[in-house]
Amino acid sequence: MMLRQLEYLVALANEGHFARAAEECAVSQPALSEGIRKLEKELGAPLVRRSHAFQSLTVEGETVLKWARKLLKDHESLKQEIAHYQHGLNGTLRIGTVPAASSTVATLTDKFARAYPEVGINVQASLRSEEIVRQIRNYELDAGLIYAEPQDVAGLLVYPLYAEEHVLLTATGVLAQDAVVPWSSALELPLCLLDSSLRGRQVLDQTLSEHGLEVSPRIECDSIVTLLAHVSTGNWASIVPRQWLPPLGTLPGIELTRLDDPQVTSQISLVMEDDNPLTLMTRALQKIIFEIFPSTNGASSSLHN
């Protein structure tokens, strides 16, 4: 069995198309097809359902796919470990974030990039928590910032980073200079909020509902930049976690106001695969996490079914 054949199978599963998978692997389509047939012959089982085109993986193929992703990840980790002795840590750190953490992730990536200048960083923002967990389990991401529910992250390392605190954003001069605004008053404003399909928005809706309050935004989106752009027009307000804002720097023309009871909060955690041993890349990220969020050192958990 050759690693190259496993790469072909992973590419075919990702692309769902022989020609695109061959292009991804920089080989001809016949070469890719022949490599997968050799893999099937060696394992003594059909891995791919074919007609004139790719249909799906067989049950055996899905099993091989899981091992293939792990073996390829371990092979890459081995190369990184050996190269580290000569050139320091290199490669690419891959992080996914939910929209609510798409600005706060910069706290981690900035410090990581400065500590490990030979490492590239790829951030996939605006993913859903379940998609991030799926990609981590498939070794497509190294880590993710999510709303971690115990039933969703079984078997992963979980590092609680911070609890969100919601604040009201308006254009300068829209509100009187009050230190605190009641939630009931804030909800009467024309609002632009996160999309209701996102976990951060669902936490907000659920908590308010428990206190007999309901939010009805006119505009919904999945982008911090879009929310801020609407607020800056002076015609819209928004309710966001306070932790979003420091990484964005000064926000000209936008005011932040604290919100009174109820307390609306949710936990943002960093999750990663609980490999033994951890890869050099995830150990380096772990070190940065402990430096920025000292309370997480020793607070991680590996949750199992």
LUMKE-763502 format. One line per field, with one value per residue (C-alpha): x, y, z. Coordinates in pm, whole numbers, plus 50000, padded with zeros to 5 digits. Layout:
// residues N
u = c(X, ...)
v = c(Y, ...)
w = c(Z, ...)
// end
This chain:
// residues 305
u = c(50000, 50138, 50052, 49988, 49700, 49549, 49580, 49384, 49103, 49086, 49083, 48805, 48597, 48650, 48579, 48318, 48447, 48733, 48855, 48855, 49027, 49295, 49346, 49376, 49645, 49820, 49790, 49590, 49246, 49355, 49648, 49420, 49167, 49440, 49588, 49251, 49201, 49540, 49435, 49112, 49303, 49547, 49269, 49049, 48737, 48559, 48607, 48424, 48083, 48123, 47912, 48022, 48117, 48184, 47874, 47993, 48229, 48129, 48107, 48461, 48565, 48434, 48634, 48951, 48890, 48901, 49232, 49368, 49309, 49476, 49774, 49829, 49805, 50053, 50288, 50276, 50329, 50632, 50787, 50721, 50877, 51197, 51219, 51177, 51522, 51687, 51470, 51226, 50851, 50705, 50398, 50044, 49820, 49455, 49190, 48814, 48597, 48231, 48127, 48126, 48499, 48608, 48770, 48887, 49077, 49329, 49446, 49568, 49688, 49882, 50079, 50129, 50257, 50508, 50627, 50661, 50756, 50803, 50446, 50165, 49818, 49489, 49173, 48832, 48589, 48211, 48185, 47926, 48039, 47932, 48125, 48438, 48411, 48358, 48667, 48878, 48770, 48859, 49201, 49109, 49149, 49398, 49173, 48857, 48689, 48330, 48037, 48124, 47837, 47948, 47754, 47920, 48286, 48320, 48677, 48822, 49040, 48836, 48987, 48732, 48867, 48614, 48250, 48079, 47920, 47667, 47664, 47459, 47618, 47472, 47599, 47734, 47458, 47169, 47126, 47157, 47482, 47346, 47593, 47343, 47041, 46762, 46725, 46361, 46465, 46742, 46504, 46278, 46555, 46584, 46827, 47081, 47185, 47354, 47151, 46909, 47063, 47391, 47460, 47550, 47215, 47032, 47186, 47067, 46712, 46683, 46801, 46573, 46278, 46335, 46288, 45976, 46158, 46169, 46406, 46287, 46571, 46495, 46834, 47026, 47373, 47672, 47943, 48086, 48185, 47830, 47684, 47923, 47860, 47486, 47539, 47766, 47484, 47306, 46987, 47054, 47171, 47324, 47382, 47716, 47959, 48192, 48489, 48440, 48548, 48906, 49073, 48896, 49057, 48887, 48541, 48483, 48124, 48010, 47924, 47914, 47657, 47620, 47295, 47105, 46955, 46909, 47268, 47317, 47637, 47784, 48121, 48368, 48612, 48903, 48884, 49140, 49187, 49300, 49585, 49856, 50103, 49976, 50130, 50409, 50172, 49897, 50151, 50274, 49916, 49853, 50153, 50015, 49670, 49822, 50015, 49711, 49452, 49646, 49329, 49299, 49628, 49517, 49151, 49120, 48903, 48884, 48517, 48426, 48096)
v = c(50000, 50342, 50670, 50808, 50563, 50679, 51039, 50944, 50797, 51101, 51338, 51136, 51145, 51521, 51607, 51342, 51337, 51140, 51421, 51684, 51443, 51371, 51745, 51793, 51521, 51654, 51320, 51194, 51048, 50700, 50709, 50798, 50530, 50268, 50365, 50316, 49981, 49864, 49969, 49773, 49469, 49480, 49516, 49260, 49475, 49728, 50081, 50285, 50247, 50325, 50335, 50580, 50817, 50821, 50739, 50696, 50503, 50158, 50074, 49936, 50253, 50474, 50268, 50295, 50667, 50726, 50538, 50709, 51054, 50958, 50790, 51089, 51327, 51115, 51107, 51487, 51519, 51290, 51505, 51819, 51661, 51567, 51900, 52080, 51965, 52134, 52432, 52485, 52437, 52481, 52379, 52519, 52561, 52518, 52674, 52701, 52948, 53018, 53372, 53487, 53410, 53535, 53843, 53701, 53425, 53696, 53698, 53340, 53357, 53682, 53547, 53209, 53369, 53580, 53282, 53050, 53263, 52965, 52842, 52953, 52995, 52924, 53048, 52936, 53186, 53171, 52792, 52624, 52440, 52100, 52155, 52250, 51937, 51722, 51865, 51816, 51452, 51412, 51576, 51860, 52119, 52124, 52315, 52522, 52792, 52685, 52676, 52335, 52113, 51796, 51563, 51713, 51706, 51360, 51236, 51581, 51806, 52106, 52431, 52684, 53027, 53291, 53356, 53606, 53924, 54093, 54469, 54710, 54885, 55204, 55491, 55785, 56009, 55767, 55706, 55933, 55879, 55612, 55371, 55086, 55020, 54774, 54480, 54571, 54912, 54766, 54517, 54802, 54946, 54854, 54565, 54392, 54061, 53732, 53486, 53279, 52953, 53031, 52904, 53246, 53387, 53081, 53130, 53491, 53397, 53117, 53325, 53616, 53380, 53244, 53600, 53666, 53871, 53825, 53968, 54047, 54185, 54341, 54236, 53912, 53813, 53594, 53862, 54093, 54343, 54351, 54409, 54697, 54850, 54863, 55014, 55283, 55409, 55540, 55356, 55025, 54886, 54550, 54326, 54145, 53981, 54243, 54012, 54069, 54429, 54474, 54289, 54526, 54836, 55176, 55182, 55543, 55656, 55352, 55351, 55055, 55041, 54781, 54587, 54529, 54196, 53928, 53806, 53657, 53458, 53153, 52977, 52987, 52696, 52580, 52213, 51983, 51613, 51416, 51237, 51052, 51198, 51541, 51670, 51924, 52184, 52127, 52120, 52460, 52591, 52447, 52643, 52968, 52899, 52857, 53184, 53388, 53211, 53085, 52955, 52690, 52524, 52199, 52284, 52095, 51788, 51493, 51399, 51042, 50873)
w = c(50000, 49904, 50070, 49724, 49678, 50006, 49886, 49574, 49783, 50012, 49713, 49547, 49867, 49900, 49537, 49456, 49099, 48936, 48711, 48986, 49227, 48966, 48915, 49292, 49304, 48989, 48805, 48510, 48571, 48451, 48695, 48984, 48890, 48859, 49196, 49365, 49189, 49320, 49669, 49633, 49511, 49800, 50059, 49886, 49893, 49667, 49798, 49533, 49371, 49002, 48691, 48425, 48706, 49079, 49284, 49643, 49867, 49985, 50355, 50327, 50146, 50427, 50678, 50470, 50426, 50804, 50830, 50519, 50663, 50990, 50821, 50591, 50886, 51085, 50786, 50760, 51136, 51116, 50843, 51048, 51357, 51172, 50986, 51318, 51433, 51136, 51050, 51336, 51315, 50966, 50772, 50800, 51104, 51003, 51228, 51186, 51376, 51430, 51325, 51689, 51713, 51371, 51524, 51858, 51676, 51582, 51944, 51893, 51534, 51579, 51874, 51706, 51385, 51575, 51782, 51480, 51177, 50943, 50987, 50758, 50909, 50734, 50908, 50789, 50938, 50961, 50990, 51206, 51519, 51384, 51058, 51251, 51468, 51157, 50988, 51301, 51323, 50953, 51008, 50775, 51054, 51343, 51581, 51602, 51810, 51875, 52113, 52260, 52363, 52550, 52322, 52013, 52119, 52272, 52237, 52159, 52372, 52487, 52620, 52754, 52653, 52755, 52834, 52605, 52744, 52517, 52458, 52246, 51947, 51802, 51593, 51794, 51925, 51869, 52242, 52542, 52727, 52959, 53119, 53096, 52872, 52966, 52730, 52675, 52537, 52322, 52161, 52046, 51827, 51455, 51483, 51263, 51423, 51349, 51146, 51355, 51229, 51411, 51760, 51902, 51795, 51925, 52270, 52266, 52158, 52413, 52709, 52622, 52576, 52926, 53054, 52848, 52585, 52209, 51951, 51598, 51384, 51046, 50909, 50971, 50848, 50934, 50917, 51183, 50915, 50777, 51124, 51192, 50849, 50919, 51265, 51120, 50896, 51205, 51111, 51283, 51616, 51694, 51995, 51995, 52238, 52385, 52314, 51940, 51962, 52101, 51809, 51568, 51719, 51724, 51565, 51456, 51485, 51689, 52060, 52296, 52577, 52850, 52872, 53197, 53313, 53194, 53177, 52830, 52798, 52631, 52637, 52348, 52356, 52145, 52044, 51884, 51819, 52127, 51950, 52141, 52091, 51990, 51670, 51692, 51545, 51803, 52087, 51970, 51959, 52304, 52436, 52291, 52441, 52787, 52752, 52645, 52862, 53169, 53330, 53057, 53159, 53315, 53250, 52922, 52905, 52671, 52664, 52578, 52506)
// end
